[in-house]
Amino acid sequence: MILIKPFITDKSYKRNKYNCYTFSVDINCNKIQIQKKINKLFGFSVKSIRTMIYPRKNKSKYTKKGFLCGKTNKIKKVIVQFFENQKIDFLNKKEF
């Protein structure tokens, strides 16, 4: 599974007017695999793809039971730009 889930935040929602959509993807996939999967899934032609990898971070918190330490997962994020008149509505779609 290459595409994991869409990112729906304020910043990514503002990019929708420029036909840019943000997804979380598998760490090991490249831009060509992402483009083929999006063409197959949505049927849209892709104008550009931008990828970014977020490294693991150390997280800690203090609770009643003591001091807990852990790490977050490594994430690869993709911003996909479609050509004009190609829009995806994530808010009304039940299944991705």
PAZAPA-4460 file (N, C-alpha, C; in steps of 0.05 Angstrom, whole numbers, plus 32768, in hexadecimal, padded with zeros to 4 digits):
% residues 96
    n_x    n_y    n_z   ca_x   ca_y   ca_z    c_x    c_y    c_z   seq   type   mol
   8011   7FE8   8000   8000   8000   8000   8012   8019   8000     1      M     A
   8010   8028   7FEB   8022   803F   7FE8   8015   8058   7FF7     2      I     A
   7FFD   805F   7FF0   7FEF   8075   7FFD   7FE3   806C   8017     3      L     A
   7FEA   8079   802D   7FDF   8071   8047   7FC6   8081   804E     4      I     A
   7FC8   809C   804E   7FB1   80AC   8055   7FB7   80C9   804B     5      K     A
   7FA1   80D9   8047   7FA5   80F5   8041   7FAA   8105   805A     6      P     A
   7FB9   811B   8058   7FBD   812E   806E   7FA7   8143   806B     7      F     A
   7F96   8146   807E   7F82   815B   807D   7F87   816E   8095     8      I     A
   7F97   8183   808F   7F9D   8197   80A3   7F96   81B2   8096     9      T     A
   7F98   81C8   80A6   7F92   81E2   809C   7FA5   81EA   8085    10      D     A
   7FBF   81E4   8089   7FD2   81EB   8074   7FCE   81DC   805B    11      K     A
   7FC9   81C2   805D   7FC5   81B2   8045   7FAA   81B8   8038    12      S     A
   7F96   81C0   8047   7F7C   81C7   803C   7F7D   81E1   802C    13      Y     A
   7F8F   81F4   8034   7F92   820D   8025   7F9F   8208   800A    14      K     A
   7FAF   81F2   8007   7FBC   81EC   7FEE   7FA8   81E0   7FDA    15      R     A
   7F90   81D9   7FE2   7F7D   81CD   7FD0   7F75   81DF   7FB9    16      N     A
   7F76   81F9   7FBE   7F6E   820C   7FA8   7F83   820C   7F92    17      K     A
   7F9B   8203   7F98   7FB0   8200   7F84   7FB3   81E3   7F79    18      Y     A
   7F9E   81D3   7F7F   7F9D   81B7   7F77   7FB4   81A7   7F83    19      N     A
   7FBD   81AD   7F9B   7FD1   819E   7FA9   7FC5   818F   7FC0    20      C     A
   7FCB   8175   7FC2   7FC0   8164   7FD7   7FD7   8156   7FE5    21      Y     A
   7FD5   8152   7FFF   7FEA   8147   800F   7FE2   812B   8019    22      T     A
   7FF5   8118   8016   7FF0   80FC   801E   8007   80F2   802F    23      F     A
   8002   80DE   803F   8016   80CF   804D   801B   80B6   803D    24      S     A
   8034   80AF   8037   803A   8098   8027   804E   8086   8034    25      V     A
   8053   806F   8028   8066   805C   8032   8082   8068   802F    26      D     A
   8094   8062   8042   80AF   806D   8042   80BF   8064   802A    27      I     A
   80BB   804C   8020   80CD   8041   800B   80C4   8047   7FEF    28      N     A
   80AD   8054   7FEB   80A4   8059   7FCF   80B0   8073   7FC4    29      C     A
   80B2   8074   7FAA   80BE   808B   7F9C   80A8   809A   7F8D    30      N     A
   80B0   80B0   7F80   809C   80C1   7F73   808E   80B4   7F5C    31      K     A
   809C   80A2   7F4D   808F   8095   7F36   807A   8081   7F40    32      I     A
   807F   8073   7F56   806B   8061   7F61   8053   8070   7F6B    33      Q     A
   8058   8087   7F78   8042   8097   7F82   8031   80A2   7F6C    34      I     A
   803D   80AB   7F56   802F   80B5   7F3F   801D   809F   7F32    35      Q     A
   8028   8087   7F2F   8018   8071   7F24   8000   806A   7F35    36      K     A
   8005   806A   7F50   7FEF   8063   7F62   7FD9   8078   7F62    37      K     A
   7FE0   8091   7F60   7FCC   80A7   7F60   7FBD   80A6   7F45    38      I     A
   7FCB   80A1   7F2F   7FBD   809F   7F15   7FA9   8088   7F16    39      N     A
   7FB0   8072   7F22   7F9F   805A   7F24   7F87   805F   7F37    40      K     A
   7F8D   806C   7F4D   7F78   8070   7F62   7F64   8085   7F5B    41      L     A
   7F6E   809D   7F52   7F5C   80B3   7F4D   7F57   80B8   7F2F    42      F     A
   7F69   80AF   7F1E   7F65   80B3   7F01   7F6E   80CF   7EF8    43      G     A
   7F7E   80DD   7F08   7F87   80F8   7F01   7FA4   80F7   7EF8    44      F     A
   7FAB   810A   7EE6   7FC7   810D   7EDF   7FD5   8120   7EF2    45      S     A
   7FED   8119   7EF9   7FFC   8128   7F0E   800E   813C   7F01    46      V     A
   800E   8155   7F0B   801F   816A   7F02   803A   8169   7F0F    47      K     A
   803A   8167   7F2A   8054   8165   7F38   8050   8156   7F53    48      S     A
   8066   814B   7F5C   8066   813C   7F76   807D   8146   7F86    49      I     A
   8078   814D   7F9F   808D   8155   7FB2   808C   8143   7FCA    50      R     A
   80A3   8138   7FD1   80A5   8126   7FE8   80B6   8131   7FFE    51      T     A
   80B0   8129   8016   80C0   8131   802D   80BF   811A   8042    52      M     A
   80D5   8116   804F   80D7   8101   8063   80DB   810D   807E    53      I     A
   80CA   8107   8091   80CC   8111   80AD   80DA   80FB   80BD    54      Y     A
   80F0   8101   80CB   80FE   80ED   80DB   80EF   80E6   80F5    55      P     A
   80F9   80D1   8102   80EE   80CA   811C   80F5   80DF   8131    56      R     A
   80E3   80E3   8144   80E8   80F6   8159   80E5   80E8   8174    57      K     A
   80F6   80F1   8187   80F3   80E7   81A2   80DD   80F7   81B0    58      N     A
   80CC   80E8   81BD   80B6   80F5   81CD   80B7   80EB   81E9    59      K     A
   80B1   80FC   81FC   80B0   80F4   8218   809A   8103   8226    60      S     A
   808F   80F7   823B   807B   8104   824B   807D   80FA   8268    61      K     A
   8073   810A   827A   8073   8103   8296   8057   80FD   829E    62      Y     A
   8052   80E5   82A9   8037   80DD   82B1   8037   80D5   82CF    63      T     A
   8020   80CB   82D9   801F   80C1   82F4   8031   80A9   82F8    64      K     A
   8034   8099   82E3   8044   8081   82E5   8062   8086   82E1    65      K     A
   8069   809E   82DA   8085   80A5   82D7   808B   80B1   82BD    66      G     A
   80A4   80B2   82B6   80AE   80BF   829E   80AE   80AA   8287    67      F     A
   809E   80B0   8271   809C   809E   825B   80AB   80A9   8243    68      L     A
   80BB   8098   8236   80CA   80A0   821E   80C2   808F   8206    69      C     A
   80C2   809A   81EF   80BB   808C   81D7   80C4   809A   81BE    70      G     A
   80BE   808F   81A7   80C5   809C   818D   80AD   809C   817B    71      K     A
   80AB   80AF   8169   8096   80B0   8155   80A0   80A1   813C    72      T     A
   808E   809B   812A   8095   808D   8112   80A1   80A0   80FD    73      N     A
   80B0   8095   80EB   80BB   80A3   80D4   80A5   80A6   80BF    74      K     A
   80A0   80BE   80B4   808A   80C3   80A1   8094   80CE   8088    75      I     A
   8089   80C6   8071   808E   80D2   8057   8074   80DF   804E    76      K     A
   8076   80F9   8048   805F   8109   8040   8063   8112   8023    77      K     A
   804D   8113   8014   804D   8119   7FF8   8039   812F   7FF2    78      V     A
   8042   8143   7FE3   802F   8158   7FD9   802D   8153   7FBB    79      I     A
   8014   814D   7FB2   800F   8147   7F96   7FFF   815E   7F8A    80      V     A
   8008   8168   7F73   7FFA   817D   7F66   7FEE   8172   7F4C    81      Q     A
   7FD4   8176   7F49   7FC6   816D   7F30   7FC3   8185   7F1D    82      F     A
   7FBC   817F   7F04   7FB6   8194   7EF1   7F9B   81A0   7EF9    83      F     A
   7F93   81B6   7EEB   7F7B   81C4   7EF1   7F62   81B3   7EED    84      E     A
   7F4D   81B9   7EFB   7F32   81AC   7EFA   7F33   818F   7F03    85      N     A
   7F46   8188   7F14   7F48   816D   7F1F   7F48   8171   7F3E    86      Q     A
   7F32   816B   7F4B   7F30   816F   7F67   7F27   8155   7F75    87      K     A
   7F31   8152   7F8E   7F29   813B   7F9F   7F1B   8146   7FB7    88      I     A
   7F04   813B   7FBE   7EF6   8143   7FD6   7EF9   812E   7FEC    89      D     A
   7F0A   8132   7FFF   7F10   811F   8014   7EFA   8120   802A    90      F     A
   7EED   8137   802D   7EDB   8139   8044   7EC1   8129   803F    91      L     A
   7EB8   8126   8027   7E9F   8117   8021   7EA5   80FA   801A    92      N     A
   7EBE   80F2   8016   7EC4   80D7   800E   7EC6   80C5   8026    93      K     A
   7EB7   80AF   8026   7EB6   809D   803C   7ECE   808A   803D    94      K     A
   7ED7   8080   8026   7EEC   806D   8024   7F03   8077   8013    95      E     A
   7F1B   8073   801C   7F33   807D   800D   7F40   8067   7FFF    96      F     A
***
